[in-house]
Amino acid sequence: MDLEKFDVVVVGSGGAGLLAAARAAAAGLSVVVLERSDVLGGTTAVSGGMLWVPNSSVMKQAGLPDSAEDALRYLERVVEGTVPRERLEHYVRTAPEMVDWLLAHTGARFFPIDRPDYHSTWPGAVDVGRCLDNEPFPTASRPGLLERVRRGPQFPPLTYDERHRARFTGPDASLLAQRLADGVLTVGAALVAALVAACDDLGVRFVLRARATSLLRDDNDAAAVTGVRCEDGRRFSARAVVLANGGFEWDPASGAFLGDIPVVPVSPPVNTGDGLRMAMSAGAAVERMNQAWWVPALQGVPEEYDGAPLTRHLVGERCLPGSIMVDRHGRRFVNEAVNYHDITRVLFNFDADLHQPAHLPVWLVFDEKFRTSYNVGPAAPRDPVPSWLTSAATPAALAEAIGVDPAELTKTVDRFSAHARAGVDPDFHRGESSHDRYYGDPRNPGNPCLGELVTPPFHAVRVVPGALGSKGGPVTSTSGEVLTATGTAVPGLYACGNISAGVFGPGYPGSGGTLGPALTAGYAVGGALVERCGGAFATD
């Protein structure tokens, strides 16, 4: 097949790749974005779309205090000593620049929300402002854009903040209808639409159904990357290749890096490790291969997305009054309201004496009052009891049904209920931090995260380890160059987003802690591409 020539080939159309493409194109470079599916946006488009960015201009304009020093103090504890300080300094310095570039060069607009940092009691943490939500993005003036952008089935056309505030009252039906009629996108899809629109205006070419599977190499310098080849034989040459095509959580072979306990992907099924394999074929060093953006996930809910199982991750249900999580022994084992990343890390604990997982299998347990008050996964309070719940008249009978000790589960429910009536959790301190309370029910007297379980029938649903995406992969420089084991750059090869090793190490600082680093890396890569390629077109 003919060889198409560009200055830059970007593989993948998530937020990181789109921003790298837009910044390169804004400097006059010829850019093509290859997307293996038939819609744009990758994991970004089905996400909540928030960016975790400290000390941004958006915060400052809202009158919210922050500082680079506080952010670094907080991040140094988040990364658990595994990330050099200069990498953290680069993030804290560059992420606000990235936001300003988006505001100046795209239609993306942001506002700070009162989402506390995930470790809200730690030094340097803040309760409001570092989490940036997307303003709704209208597509009516751009015919065809709406159909080109991937959307998450779990998100109505509300901002994340609007959705959160409407949890108990229900959304404004007229607002939803108007936004649907006007083709308004929100959350991650809004961010993607703004980036795609900017790329369109800058002359970026998009090629769909183009699955890049291998790298082209220089005949005179085997180490240098000169383009990509797709599985259908199409070839695209470039002075630089950017791998931004997601993680490896959907690939059974690469997924083994995450450990022996099965992990359920909570992302589009196109994240099969193509970029990882391409980078490794070029000699890339890799790190953090056993790590992911962990989430607890509901098992057994019969939904599909893109022809693959759609798995719902468990967030608010764990924090609301009247639910608990119990393990194989029928006991609580964690503060259910801690952030979804860290609570999932607890699921991997191992019991050395019994030589088995310490907690798995794990269940979310709640009563009928809870079921008819709050959403559980896709089930609304007014819905009949879904078939994927296990239900019984008493905690003991429920324990029998799910295979845990009846006496232990009964004791656990009784103890939790007694403490909940007093508004305290002496066992795990649920509801004591601002982070815990964010997803609680403010209408609940006393502690918004605590409520008794006394109304039959009682219900349970299995909870398993899940991943929003993997966070290990090629080691990169701060400008996104892919590095070998000796620390040298692979000429012409860059990576950003979930394909590459994450800057936050094993930690997760707050909501938007995946997209903040992904877009910051894409922004840095875009700058490096301009420096590498200059302003001349490859076809000149």
Steps between C-alpha positions, in 0.01 A plus 500: 500500500604862447698666778329816631737762642448736792713683749325327789296181535293476818371154583179525705239773540462535877563829673880462514539421131256770389678768700842393366353512148341841551814661644717362218252610234473846655872542422445410135591132505305251288329255735290187459314327785437127456207351693431126492125534571235693307461780757745739663588552863621172648479465876488879548163522324329254736655645815375762740732739318641679805859618517697503826710813462635692800552875506331563166379831359146359523542467876648847529218661303253333739686646796615159627837487676769251403875489452761289326658437839180354646443286192854358519469434872182305431630314193819385668288299740262380227780343295637313803862596429505331159516805270795744483413845625599659168223304327247629749632853463464469124138396540411775745664758273374367164143393576379861552675595174309222327168634626588849380590365155165323476318817599692704241495256206188284536135532597555306822388688810534394862371587842626386843273279709485426871649154458753442780838347430487125561710530816329810629659493846860493377727807504471694176157360407208725409125447508405720205649592165766259378235289330390679180169408337417565134245758395240351259624501140245579227543317169209642297724747316725216387297252294620143542712561811249343739500172308880485491547508878480194723262536795466316828162330549505578872510878456193713417577844346578658838828629631651283770411763755139525377467124510637488853265771626197329341567162661202515734261735323543374145627708207309787342306317229460810285873572517580141396253516212639832378859380513415178317316698233791742462768230490671630815779281636624494858767336717771311306312517170492881526877510547553272201259702282685821580832340408367339181349833393832674560684232304252538213560875492878444500492257210566177688393199297309219671506143370250264663508121505876521474655266757873568518687183591869554416759771460690591186877529546770700326698293246819680603434513874310200631440672834310789344121490458371638170130414503242230563337212317135406552368147515337545158835590345462880484820687581552852633847651515596785731787681661342413835251241623290557811356191669184606685279197446414405855597228741503123489222408742292323232784280374507158672873460440610847612235501772700231677739779604227615740529180706332166551172637637272576203442870435188617317556782247280806546589669171429468126607157371750650254771525769681179407862603541583577137713799596679308774607230256612758244707687757660184634593395146698824478693418817297706747560450868180443696395552860194480728367213294317356801305821561172641373249770575318264734124504564264260679260363240155342509499144370211336322314805366393393148596802289706536183697778329663467160417130499685433828387482863437842652614507861377765742744618760383554854532855632210670678326180609785427745471838669127537548321416826374143521764302312812312604765288331576160647765244415515122478465484878184713512685789663567861409868551420542862385349847510264459206507872419871533424594575141432229245866452408626425848204291611567271204862457605368350823313234300834348395610430859621145567452281808833323545370256763206379290686548169206671335377853435441673831168651391376378162228422423357835612138616505313829525218437748200728554137488602173576319489858628836562333392331175187714474687820592813492282623378165700177507691473175242541222206418732292800608304509828168463315614192307403150611768294670748415221587138433869563563442571870496221756217560746376342822271575792774521764874564512552137600304373202686741273829367636395146415414611148835668434712244682620686809461418868142588609596579858782731390290692249217540750744627760658738247164646395384539857823669612508739206133589543541573868793732436323661202209597723753685714659656191845348555717227349762412763621207288600686181405869553272518196365848440755685709688666211377751244585250228277233658212743536509616137302196387292472816138606537487851650134441591607232746514635856841483660748310284398511130677168432342288774160334522362184655416184304170383648237496225448160331566358256876529507703507180854430382696544178848368433786753487820418309822686419465717190716740303414827329822438309849371554761750622821320408689498175792666323723724705502853359687823553305804619460595133351160418797340323493121535813387685700179484641312800818709473302825517554598137207615289363289216539745209165620372282317755281665766228373735235661718187396688426157641743329267791648697616467859304743715652798681303430819655159559275270703288791627199700389478860626140585417218489249655575161826338605505294180410768246706776661830315442384363162426843356806655662712232335325560167567872535869435574527262205345760272767749600776243445363421153520865401858516625593180316325563171502878470237658280563335164255252353633155426338514157681821398 
